[in-house]
Amino acid sequence: MYRGAAFGLITAITLTACGGGGDSDDNPLAGDNGGGDGKSIVVGSANFPENQLLAEIYSQALESKGLKVTRKFDIGAREVYYDQVVKGGIGVFPEYNGALLSVAVDENSTATSTEQVNAELKEKLPSSVEILDSAAAEDKDSVTVTAETAAKHNLKSLADLKPVAGDMTLGASSEFKTRNQGVAGLKKVYGVEFGKFQPLDGGAQTTLVKLLKDDEVQAANLYTTDPAIVADKLVVLEDPKNLFSSQNVTPLVYKDAVNDTAKSALNAVSAELTTEDLLEMMKKLVNDKEDADVVAKDWLTSAGLAS
C-alpha cells in the first residue's frame, strides 16, 4: 500500500536485474542481505510514502534488536521489486498480501480473506522466500469518487458505475490498467468499462486526489488509508463482490537473509500494527509533513517495540 518521499509524482527507480545465488557480479546487492552472519539485512520499499514508512518501521525494529540494516527504498512497483526479493537482492519487504498473491504469484487466484490469501501464498511462493505474520493493518485498493460525483450518479458501490463509467475518466497507476484487481477485474466482475484511463506513476496519490477534486478524472484508484479520503469527504465505492482482496501488511522475506531474531522483530511489528495506526501515521506524513523516520520511531516507541 507505501506509497521520507515526495508526495507528488515519484519516479520509479529500477534496479539492475539480479542474477541467482550469491554472485556479486550478477547481483548488485549480494553480500548485504544476511541476518545471522553479521551482514546487513537489506530492507526494500516500493515507490509510495506508506510503503516507505513501513520499510522504515521494519528497519528500526530490526536495528532495535542489534541487527544491521541497509535501506533500499523507493525501488518501484511490484513488477520491479518482486524478483529482487526472490533472488536475494532484498532481504525484507513490507508487502500487502492480497496484491502480492494476485499480481506476482497467481493472477488467477480467487482468494479474498486474509486466511485464504496467506494459505495460498505459503503454498505457491518460490522456495527462496516466505511471508511472516500478517498485521491487522490493511490498506486496500479502491475506486473513489467525489461526494458530488457520487450524488450526481447515485454511486454507492462499484456495480453502480456500470451505466455511467463510459462517460468518465479513471485515474490510477499505470499498472492498474492491466491488473486483475484493476481495470481488467472491473470489467470482468462488475461489467464496468471507463471511457478513458489516465495513468500516473505509482506514488502519485496526491496528484490523483487533485485531479479528482478538479474533475480532471471522475474516479481514482486511491489507497484506503489515504488521509485525503476523510479530509476531502471523498466516497470509497463499496466492493460487494470482493474484487479487491484482503491487503494486510505482511513481511515478505528472503529466507537466507533473516534469522530467528529478525523474524521475531518483524512479527512483533505485525502483532501491534492496526489500520487505525497506519491512518494516523499517514496523516502525520502527508498533512503534517513529518519525516518518516520520526513517525516510525514514535510508533515503535508507543507500541513498546523500541525505546
N, C-alpha and C positions, 0 to 999 in steps of 0.2 A: 502497500500500500505504500521512500518513502519516499519524496515524493519526494557547519552552517550552510549555506546554499542560497543561491539567488532564487527569488520566488516568481520570476518571470520565466521566459524561455530558457531552458537549461540544455546545453549541448551535450549529447551523449558522448562519453569518452570511451572509445573502443580499445580493448586490449589486444595485443598480438595474440593470435590463436595459440593455445598451449599444445605442446606435444604430450606424449604419455610419460609415465614413470617419473623418475627424478632427474632427468637430463636437463640441466640448467640452460643448455644451448637451445633446447626446444621450448622450455617453459620458463618465461622471464621471471616468474615468482617462485620457482623451485628453491627449496632450501630455507624458505621463510615461513613455512606453514606448520612447523612442528608444534606439538603440545607437551609431550612428555620428555623431550630430549634437550630442553633448554633453548630451543629455537623459538622464533617468533611465530605466533598464530596470525595468519592474515585474515582480517575481518573485512569483508566487502560490503558494498551497498549499491543499490540502484540509483537512478538519477532523479530522485524526487525527495523533498525535505523530510517527509515522515520516515522513509526507509533509512536515510542517513542518520536521523535521530536514533532509530532502533539499533543501527550498527554501532553508534556511539555508546548506547546503553550496554550493549553486549561487550564492547571493548573495555569499558570501565569496570564492568562486572568481572571480566577475566583478569584485569590488572589488579583488582582488589584481592585476588587470590594469589598474587605474586607471579602471574604468568605474563610473558612478554607478548606484545601485540603490535602488529603493523597494520595501519589503516589504509585500505584501498577503496575509497568511497567514490561515488558519482560515476560508476562504470557504464551504466546504460540500462537498456531494457533486458528482460529475462532472456530474450533471444540472443543476447550478447553474453551475459554473465554466467548462465547456467553451465555451459560446457567448462568454464573456468573452474567451477566448483567440482564438477565430476572428475576433471583431470588433475585436481590438486593444486591448481594455481591460487585458489582461495580456500581457506580452511573453514570459515564460519560465515554464514549469510543469513540475515533476517528475511524469511520468506512468508508468504501468505498461502496457506496450504491448498486451498481450492484452486487458485490460479496456477500454482506450481504443478498440480496434477493435470489440469485441463490444457495448459499451454505447453509445458515441457515434457510431461511424462506420458499422458494418454489423452489425446484431444477428443477421443470418443467416449470418455468416461461420463457416466450419468450420476455419479455420487454427488450428494448435496450436503449431507450433515457432516459435522466435524468427525464423527466416528467413522462414517463411511469413507470420507476423503482420506483420513490418516491410514485406515486399513489398506486402501488401495496403494497409497504411497509406499507403505512398508513392504508391500508385495512387489511393486513394479519399479521402484527406484533402482538405478545401477548399483552394483555391489560395492562400489567405492564410496558411496555416500549414504547418509541416513538422516531422518528427521529426529529431533528430540521432542520434548513435551511441548504441546501447543498451549499458548496463553488463552485466557478467556477473551482477551483483547482481539477485536475483529475490525477490519477496515474493508468494506466491500465496495466493488464497483457499483455504480448506479447510473441510471438515466434521470437527470434532474432538470427541472424547468423553473421558470419564474412563477411567482404566485399569479401574475397577470395572465401568463400563457395557460396555466392550469385552469384558471377561472373561465377564460375565453373558450376553451375546448372541453371543459369538464373532464380534466385529466386527473385520475387518481392512481391508475395502475398502468403498467406497460401495455396491457391489452387495449387501453383506451386510445393509444396512439395510432392504431391501425388505420382509421379513416382519415386522419389528418396529417400523418407523417410525410406524405408525398409533397406537401407544401412547406416542409420545414427543413432546416439545416441542422445536422448533428455535429457537434464539435467533440473531438476526442483525440487521444494519442494515435499516431499513425498505425500502431499495432492493433488497435481496437477494431480496425476495419476488417481484418482477416480472422480474428479470433472467434471461436465458437461462443465464448462468453463475451460477445461483442456484436458487431453488425450481422455476422452470419447467423448467430443464435437468435437475434431479434426477429429475423425473417423466418427462421425455421420454427421457433417456439411460439411466437406471437403473431406472425404474419405481418410484421412491421417493416416497412421499407421507407427510409428517409429520401427526400428529393435530392439532397446534397450532403456530402460529407466533408467537413473541414478538419484536416489533420493537423496536429500540433505535436511538438516534442513531448516526451513522456512526463517531463517535470513542469508542464505549463498549466497547472491547475489555476493559478492566479489569473493568467491570461484567459483561460476558459470562463472563469467567473465574470470577468469584464465583458467578454464577447456576449455572454448570456444576458447580462444586465443591459447591454447596449442593443440587444435584439439583432446582433450580427449572426448569432446562432440561436435557435429556438429550443434546443435541448443540448445537454452536455453530459459527458461521462465524468462525473465527479466521484471522488472517494468519499465515503460516508463520514469520515472523521474530519473532513474539511470544515474549519470553523465558519467559513463564509455561508454555509448552508443555514445555520442558525442566525448569524448576524444579518444576512440579507433576505431572510424569510423565504428561502428557496424551497421548492417542493420536490422531494425524492419520490419518484413514482414507485408504487408497490410492485413487487415481483412475485405474484401468487404461484407461478409455475417454477420458481426457483431456477431461473436462467443463470443467475449469479450464485454460485455455490458458497459454502462457508469459506471465510477468508481469515482464519485465525492466524495471528502472528506466531510463526514456528521457526526455530533454528534449523537450517539445513547445514550439515557439516560433512566435511571430508573426513572419513573415519580415521585415517592415519595422522590427522592434524590435531586431534583433541584427545586428551587423556581423561581419566575419571574426574579429576579436579575441574577441568574445563566444562565437562558435561554437567556436573553438579551446579556450577555457577550459572550456566545458561538455563538450566531447568528451574533454578531458583527465581530467575527473572520471569519466566513463563508463569510460575505459580502465583506471582503477585500482580502481573500486568493486566489491567482491565481496559475495556473500551473507554470508560469514563476517564481513566488516567491518560490514555492516548489523546483523547479530545482536548483535555486540559493542557497537555504539553504542546499540542499543535497550536492552541490559542497563544501560548507564550512565544512560540516560534514565529508564527505568522503575524499576529496582531501586535504583540509587544516587542517583536524583533530581538528576542533574547538569543544568545548563542546556543547552539545545540549541545555543546559540551557542558555548559552550565545547567541547562534544563535536564540533561541526563543525570548529572551528579545530584541535583536536588531530588529527583525522583528516586534514585537508588538509595539516597540517604533516608528519605521518608519511608521507603519500603523496608528499611533495615538491612539493606544489602551492601552498604558502603558506609564509611564513617567520614 
